[in-house]
Amino acid sequence: MNPLEILEKFGIPVSVAMAFGFFIWKQNKYIQDDLTKDISNRFSRLEGIIIKLIDQQKKMQVEQKGIVKSYESLVNIIVKLMGEKDA
């Protein structure tokens, strides 16, 4: 139907209500389609960043344990060598 025919047949209030209804329908469709995809993409990107940060933290913890064990071993060797010289 032509918008002028709707205006003549039903009047201004019904025409305005139909226009608002159409606007609300388009807005909801936009929100559901485009914004949901954008939010999903951003969430998956942030999730990937968080996973990489956790992986790096675990690697650092493993490396730190290795460094601590190496340091303790060196201290034990030095203490034994110092003890043998004193004896």
Summary of the structure (lengths in Angstrom):
residues: 87
radius of gyration: 35.5
end to end distance: 109.1
largest distance: 114.9
contacts: 171
relative contact order: 0.04
helix: 95%
strand: 0%
